[in-house]
Amino acid sequence: MTQDSASPRRTELREAAYRYVLEHGLADLSLRPLAAAIGSSPRVLLFLFGSKDGLIRDLLARARADELALLDRLGEPAGLAAAAARLWDWAAAPEHRPLLRLWVEAYGRSLVEPDGAWAGFAKATVDDWLAVLAACEPGADPARRTLVLAVLRGAILDLLATDDAERTGAALRLHLALLD
């Protein structure tokens, strides 16, 4: 059984673990090295989070909270192109690469391991981003929003693979210009 999710120690360790996975990823997460790095023990982590899967679910929820905070800060720009441009400006900032790498890792993992800790992560993020884009251009064709999101995700993946913000940003802006 896990301890109360609002306990200060659980919150402190979640934040430390979150910083750790932003740097090291989740793919090879092992409780012993994680616990040592964040000043805890595997036993305490298991007590607080119930299991390794429970900890991963909690960390994915924490990453999604960061994503939702980004989307909330976006506001409601007029139109899909403006929204995508603002999302890109955020994504292209070097300080956001760790979160984006974690997002890509969790997204991919949830596709190949649709049960357990990863369950529903990819679909939830797609739904979140599509809802924001819908608010930016009410009444827009859902296929149009999906196209914008797909191009934005592709540009993010390319940026993470190449670190070429100039080229990927130019490609995204070219696509967005075609929307008008």
Beta strands, then each sheet from edge to edge (+ up, - down):
end
